[in-house]
Amino acid sequence: MHSLNVNLGNRTYPIHIGAGLLPQANLLLAALPILRAAIVTNEIVAPLYLRALAEPLRAAGVKLTEIVLPDGEQHKNWQTLNRIFDTLLAQHCDRATTIIALGGGVIGDLAGFAAATYQRGVPFIQVPTTLLAQVDSSVGGKTGINHPQGKNMLGAFWQPKLVLADTDTLRTLPERELSAGLAEVIKYGLIRDLPFLEWLEANMDLLRARDGAALAYAIQRSCANKAEVVAEDEHETAKEGGRALLNLGHTFGHAIETGMGYGAWLHGEAVAAGTLMAAELSRRLGWLTDADVLRVRHLLARAGLPVKGAALDASRYLELMSHDKKVVAGRLRLVLLKRLGEAVTWAEASPAEIQAAIEACCHD
């Protein structure tokens, strides 16, 4: 097991990464204020891993409530959130009850938002079971649900007490989901860690083949990068750079997810296409070379990710992007690349420049 901390003063918490961690109840018990918890999972993950997590906790005396939700981004909404609340209330869960998220990013976001708002806030633990959740969404405290007009438009910052990433859960992950997670891994190399980007180029085949050592290293390096950024700018308030840099490709990608209908594209797939759009716009601004953009495109393709945008009109992209949370005083702040390994926030790109970059990435 490899452990690292997200350093947030008296709210500092550990991330444990390794194989065979789910049954190790002692790792979770240390984060429980009382022996009472509710595990939130979905109908895909529950048959695979709920028992492995729950039985050791019950054996240690923890009173558990199990909440099994439908699977998919299309269910990340108020109706599903209320199912969590309904069960918590029916089971008389109090303010010391810990909510444990067992699943991917959707479950983590839903359970985290429930924890942030149930009785004005209860303890929360992340047990991510997808690569994307292990390297990104489980760390940093962003929680929320989608709105028909925009992804993750309703939510709260609510840090977990613990993140437990069991790499054994990646054995059952569908190939498409593995690739989606790699989009977020690649992001860290592009925005702030050029040596990691070079390592990914050298080891992508091992990652796709689910080599245990390669996956563990990629997860550790990704989490270390995110932990540093979150510790410096927890609530994404920095005027320049800061936590916003973690959103490379996300503004374009969220437009794809919303415009195509939640669930049609996986989040990581949309982020990959959006990352290429951000790279193309960076090239048009004179920051990246043609060779740089081809390098990004090639790595995304090797990861099994889309390198072409969704079939939406560029005007529709711009409309959807206008709802992005990074719009300030009517100006859209995009995350772009000054060079490979160095990202910036940029609000000076014109609609025409953004549209041209989108169109270049939506045609063969």
C-alpha positions as CSV (number, residue, x, y, z in Angstrom):
1,M,0.0,0.0,0.0
2,H,1.2,3.5,-0.8
3,S,-0.3,6.4,1.1
4,L,-0.2,10.2,0.7
5,N,-2.0,13.1,2.2
6,V,-4.2,15.9,0.9
7,N,-2.9,18.7,3.2
8,L,-5.7,20.9,4.3
9,G,-4.8,21.8,7.9
10,N,-7.0,20.2,10.4
11,R,-9.0,18.6,7.5
12,T,-6.0,16.8,6.1
13,Y,-6.9,13.3,5.0
14,P,-5.0,10.3,3.6
15,I,-5.3,8.6,0.2
16,H,-4.4,4.9,0.4
17,I,-3.6,3.1,-2.9
18,G,-2.9,-0.6,-3.3
19,A,-4.2,-4.1,-4.0
20,G,-6.5,-5.9,-1.6
21,L,-7.6,-2.9,0.4
22,L,-11.4,-3.3,0.4
23,P,-11.5,-5.9,3.2
24,Q,-9.1,-4.0,5.4
25,A,-11.8,-2.6,7.7
26,N,-9.2,-1.1,10.0
27,L,-8.3,1.5,7.4
28,L,-11.9,2.8,7.4
29,L,-12.6,2.4,11.1
30,A,-10.0,5.1,11.9
31,A,-12.1,7.6,10.0
32,L,-15.5,6.7,11.6
33,P,-16.6,8.9,14.5
34,I,-19.1,6.2,15.5
35,L,-19.8,2.7,14.4
36,R,-22.6,3.7,12.0
37,A,-22.3,4.2,8.2
38,A,-24.2,4.1,5.0
39,I,-22.6,2.7,1.9
40,V,-23.8,4.2,-1.4
41,T,-23.1,2.2,-4.5
42,N,-24.8,1.2,-7.8
43,E,-26.3,-1.9,-9.3
44,I,-23.1,-2.7,-11.3
45,V,-20.6,-2.3,-8.4
46,A,-22.8,-3.9,-5.7
47,P,-22.6,-7.5,-6.8
48,L,-18.9,-7.2,-7.3
49,Y,-17.6,-5.4,-4.3
50,L,-20.3,-4.4,-1.7
51,R,-19.9,-7.7,0.2
52,A,-16.1,-7.4,0.3
53,L,-16.4,-3.9,1.9
54,A,-19.4,-4.4,4.1
55,E,-18.8,-7.8,5.8
56,P,-15.5,-6.8,7.5
57,L,-17.1,-3.6,8.7
58,R,-20.1,-5.5,10.1
59,A,-17.7,-7.9,11.8
60,A,-16.0,-5.0,13.4
61,G,-19.3,-3.8,14.9
62,V,-20.3,-1.2,12.3
63,K,-24.1,-0.8,11.8
64,L,-24.5,-0.4,8.0
65,T,-27.2,0.9,5.7
66,E,-26.8,-0.1,2.1
67,I,-28.1,2.1,-0.7
68,V,-27.9,0.7,-4.3
69,L,-28.6,3.2,-7.1
70,P,-29.1,2.8,-10.8
71,D,-25.9,3.1,-12.9
72,G,-25.0,5.9,-15.3
73,E,-24.4,9.6,-15.7
74,Q,-28.1,10.1,-16.7
75,H,-29.0,9.3,-13.1
76,K,-26.8,12.0,-11.5
77,N,-29.8,14.2,-10.7
78,W,-32.1,15.4,-7.9
79,Q,-34.3,12.3,-8.2
80,T,-31.4,9.9,-7.4
81,L,-30.1,12.2,-4.8
82,N,-33.4,12.1,-3.0
83,R,-33.3,8.3,-3.0
84,I,-30.2,8.6,-0.8
85,F,-31.9,11.1,1.5
86,D,-35.1,9.0,1.7
87,T,-33.1,5.9,2.9
88,L,-31.0,7.9,5.4
89,L,-34.1,9.3,7.0
90,A,-36.0,6.0,7.0
91,Q,-33.0,4.4,8.7
92,H,-32.8,7.3,11.3
93,C,-29.2,8.0,10.3
94,D,-27.9,10.9,12.4
95,R,-25.2,13.5,12.0
96,A,-22.4,11.2,13.1
97,T,-23.3,8.6,10.4
98,T,-20.5,8.3,7.8
99,I,-21.5,8.1,4.1
100,I,-19.2,5.8,2.2
101,A,-19.2,6.1,-1.6
102,L,-18.4,2.8,-3.3
103,G,-18.2,3.2,-7.1
104,G,-17.1,5.5,-9.8
105,G,-17.3,9.3,-10.3
106,V,-21.1,9.4,-10.5
107,I,-21.5,7.6,-7.2
108,G,-18.8,9.6,-5.6
109,D,-20.4,12.9,-6.7
110,L,-23.9,11.9,-5.6
111,A,-22.8,10.4,-2.2
112,G,-20.5,13.4,-1.6
113,F,-23.3,15.9,-2.3
114,A,-25.6,13.9,0.0
115,A,-22.9,14.0,2.7
116,A,-22.4,17.7,2.3
117,T,-26.1,18.5,2.7
118,Y,-27.7,15.8,4.8
119,Q,-28.4,17.4,8.2
120,R,-26.1,20.2,7.0
121,G,-23.1,17.8,6.7
122,V,-22.0,14.4,7.7
123,P,-18.7,12.5,7.5
124,F,-17.8,11.1,4.1
125,I,-15.4,8.4,2.8
126,Q,-14.5,7.7,-0.9
127,V,-13.9,4.2,-2.0
128,P,-13.4,4.6,-5.8
129,T,-13.7,1.6,-8.1
130,T,-12.9,3.1,-11.5
131,L,-9.6,4.5,-12.8
132,L,-11.1,7.9,-13.4
133,A,-12.4,8.1,-9.8
134,Q,-9.2,6.8,-8.3
135,V,-7.0,9.4,-10.1
136,D,-9.4,12.4,-10.1
137,S,-12.9,12.6,-8.9
138,S,-12.5,11.0,-5.5
139,V,-9.8,13.5,-4.5
140,G,-10.4,17.1,-3.7
141,G,-13.9,17.4,-2.4
142,K,-15.9,18.4,-5.5
143,T,-19.4,16.9,-5.3
144,G,-22.6,17.5,-7.2
145,I,-25.3,16.6,-9.7
146,N,-26.1,17.6,-13.3
147,H,-28.8,20.0,-14.6
148,P,-30.3,19.6,-18.0
149,Q,-28.5,22.8,-19.0
150,G,-25.1,21.9,-17.7
151,K,-23.0,19.3,-16.0
152,N,-22.1,19.5,-12.3
153,M,-24.0,22.9,-12.0
154,L,-25.4,22.0,-8.6
155,G,-23.0,20.9,-5.8
156,A,-20.7,21.7,-2.9
157,F,-17.1,21.3,-1.8
158,W,-17.1,18.6,0.8
159,Q,-13.8,16.9,1.6
160,P,-13.7,13.2,2.4
161,K,-12.1,11.9,5.6
162,L,-10.4,9.2,3.6
163,V,-9.9,7.9,0.1
164,L,-9.3,4.2,-0.3
165,A,-8.3,3.2,-3.8
166,D,-8.1,-0.6,-4.2
167,T,-6.4,-1.3,-7.5
168,D,-7.9,-4.8,-7.6
169,T,-11.3,-3.2,-8.6
170,L,-9.7,-2.2,-12.0
171,R,-9.6,-5.9,-13.0
172,T,-13.4,-5.9,-13.7
173,L,-13.4,-2.4,-15.3
174,P,-14.7,-2.4,-18.9
175,E,-12.1,-1.4,-21.5
176,R,-14.0,1.7,-22.4
177,E,-14.0,2.8,-18.7
178,L,-10.3,2.2,-18.4
179,S,-9.6,4.4,-21.3
180,A,-11.9,7.1,-19.9
181,G,-9.8,7.1,-16.8
182,L,-6.6,7.5,-18.8
183,A,-7.9,10.8,-20.1
184,E,-7.6,12.3,-16.6
185,V,-4.2,10.6,-16.1
186,I,-2.9,12.2,-19.3
187,K,-4.2,15.6,-18.1
188,Y,-1.8,15.7,-15.2
189,G,1.2,15.3,-17.5
190,L,-0.1,18.0,-19.9
191,I,-0.9,20.6,-17.3
192,R,2.1,20.4,-14.9
193,D,4.2,17.2,-15.1
194,L,6.1,16.8,-18.3
195,P,8.3,13.9,-17.0
196,F,5.0,12.1,-16.2
197,L,3.7,12.8,-19.7
198,E,6.9,11.3,-21.1
199,W,6.5,8.3,-18.8
200,L,2.9,7.8,-20.1
201,E,4.1,7.9,-23.7
202,A,6.6,5.1,-22.8
203,N,4.2,3.0,-20.8
204,M,0.8,3.4,-22.4
205,D,0.7,-0.1,-23.7
206,L,1.4,-1.5,-20.2
207,L,-1.4,0.7,-18.8
208,R,-3.9,-0.6,-21.4
209,A,-2.8,-4.1,-20.6
210,R,-3.6,-3.4,-16.9
211,D,-0.1,-4.1,-15.7
212,G,-0.4,-3.7,-11.9
213,A,2.8,-1.9,-11.3
214,A,2.2,0.6,-14.1
215,L,-1.4,1.3,-13.0
216,A,-0.3,1.8,-9.3
217,Y,2.4,4.2,-10.3
218,A,0.0,6.2,-12.6
219,I,-2.6,6.4,-9.8
220,Q,0.0,7.5,-7.2
221,R,1.5,10.1,-9.5
222,S,-1.9,11.5,-10.5
223,C,-3.1,11.7,-6.9
224,A,0.1,13.4,-5.8
225,N,-0.3,16.0,-8.5
226,K,-4.0,16.6,-7.6
227,A,-3.3,16.7,-3.9
228,E,-0.7,19.5,-4.4
229,V,-3.1,21.6,-6.5
230,V,-6.0,21.1,-4.1
231,A,-3.9,22.0,-1.1
232,E,-2.9,25.3,-2.7
233,D,-6.4,26.3,-4.0
234,E,-9.1,24.2,-2.4
235,H,-12.1,26.1,-3.6
236,E,-10.8,27.1,-7.0
237,T,-10.7,30.8,-6.1
238,A,-7.3,31.7,-7.6
239,K,-7.6,34.4,-10.1
240,E,-4.9,32.8,-12.3
241,G,-4.1,29.2,-12.6
242,G,-4.7,27.2,-9.4
243,R,-7.2,24.4,-9.2
244,A,-8.9,25.6,-12.4
245,L,-6.0,24.1,-14.3
246,L,-7.3,20.6,-13.5
247,N,-10.1,21.4,-15.9
248,L,-8.1,21.1,-19.0
249,G,-10.5,19.9,-21.7
250,H,-13.4,19.9,-19.4
251,T,-15.2,23.1,-20.6
252,F,-15.3,21.6,-24.2
253,G,-16.0,18.1,-22.8
254,H,-18.9,19.2,-20.6
255,A,-20.5,20.7,-23.6
256,I,-20.2,17.4,-25.4
257,E,-21.8,15.5,-22.4
258,T,-24.6,18.0,-22.1
259,G,-25.3,18.4,-25.8
260,M,-25.2,14.7,-26.6
261,G,-27.2,13.7,-23.6
262,Y,-25.7,12.5,-20.3
263,G,-24.3,9.0,-20.6
264,A,-23.9,9.0,-24.4
265,W,-20.2,9.9,-24.0
266,L,-18.3,8.9,-20.9
267,H,-16.8,11.8,-19.0
268,G,-13.2,10.8,-19.9
269,E,-14.1,10.4,-23.5
270,A,-15.5,13.9,-23.6
271,V,-12.5,15.3,-21.7
272,A,-10.2,13.7,-24.3
273,A,-12.0,15.3,-27.2
274,G,-12.0,18.6,-25.3
275,T,-8.3,18.3,-24.5
276,L,-7.5,18.1,-28.2
277,M,-9.7,21.2,-28.8
278,A,-7.8,23.0,-26.1
279,A,-4.5,21.9,-27.6
280,E,-5.7,23.1,-31.1
281,L,-6.7,26.5,-29.7
282,S,-3.3,26.7,-28.0
283,R,-1.7,26.1,-31.3
284,R,-3.7,28.8,-33.0
285,L,-2.6,31.2,-30.3
286,G,1.0,30.4,-31.1
287,W,1.8,28.5,-27.9
288,L,2.0,24.9,-29.2
289,T,3.5,23.6,-32.4
290,D,1.9,21.3,-35.0
291,A,4.1,18.6,-33.6
292,D,2.9,19.2,-30.1
293,V,-0.7,18.8,-31.1
294,L,0.0,15.7,-33.0
295,R,1.8,14.3,-29.9
296,V,-1.3,14.9,-27.8
297,R,-3.5,13.4,-30.4
298,H,-1.3,10.3,-30.7
299,L,-1.2,9.7,-27.0
300,L,-5.0,10.0,-26.6
301,A,-5.5,7.6,-29.5
302,R,-3.1,5.1,-28.0
303,A,-5.1,5.3,-24.8
304,G,-8.2,4.3,-26.8
305,L,-9.8,7.7,-26.5
306,P,-11.8,9.8,-29.1
307,V,-9.7,12.3,-31.0
308,K,-12.7,13.8,-32.8
309,G,-15.3,16.0,-31.3
310,A,-19.0,15.2,-31.1
311,A,-21.4,16.0,-34.0
312,L,-22.6,19.3,-32.6
313,D,-22.6,22.6,-34.4
314,A,-19.8,24.9,-33.2
315,S,-22.5,27.4,-32.2
316,R,-24.1,24.8,-30.0
317,Y,-20.7,24.2,-28.3
318,L,-20.4,27.9,-27.6
319,E,-23.9,28.1,-26.2
320,L,-23.4,25.2,-23.8
321,M,-19.9,26.5,-22.8
322,S,-21.5,29.9,-21.9
323,H,-23.0,28.1,-18.8
324,D,-19.6,26.9,-17.6
325,K,-18.7,27.6,-14.0
326,K,-15.5,29.3,-15.2
327,V,-17.5,32.1,-16.8
328,V,-16.7,35.3,-14.9
329,A,-18.3,38.6,-15.7
330,G,-19.4,37.2,-19.0
331,R,-16.0,36.0,-20.0
332,L,-15.1,32.3,-20.5
333,R,-11.9,31.3,-18.8
334,L,-10.4,28.4,-20.7
335,V,-7.6,26.1,-19.6
336,L,-5.0,26.1,-22.4
337,L,-1.4,25.0,-22.8
338,K,1.5,27.4,-23.0
339,R,3.6,24.4,-23.7
340,L,3.3,20.7,-23.0
341,G,3.6,20.4,-19.2
342,E,2.4,23.9,-18.4
343,A,-1.2,25.1,-18.4
344,V,-2.7,28.5,-18.0
345,T,-6.2,30.0,-17.6
346,W,-7.0,32.3,-20.5
347,A,-10.0,34.6,-21.0
348,E,-8.8,36.4,-24.0
349,A,-9.7,33.9,-26.8
350,S,-12.4,35.3,-29.1
351,P,-15.5,33.3,-29.9
352,A,-14.2,33.1,-33.5
353,E,-10.9,31.6,-32.3
354,I,-12.7,29.1,-30.1
355,Q,-15.1,28.2,-32.8
356,A,-12.3,27.6,-35.3
357,A,-10.5,25.3,-32.9
358,I,-13.8,23.3,-32.3
359,E,-14.5,22.9,-36.0
360,A,-10.9,21.8,-36.7
361,C,-11.4,19.0,-34.2
362,C,-14.8,17.9,-35.3
363,H,-13.9,17.1,-38.9
364,D,-11.6,14.4,-40.3
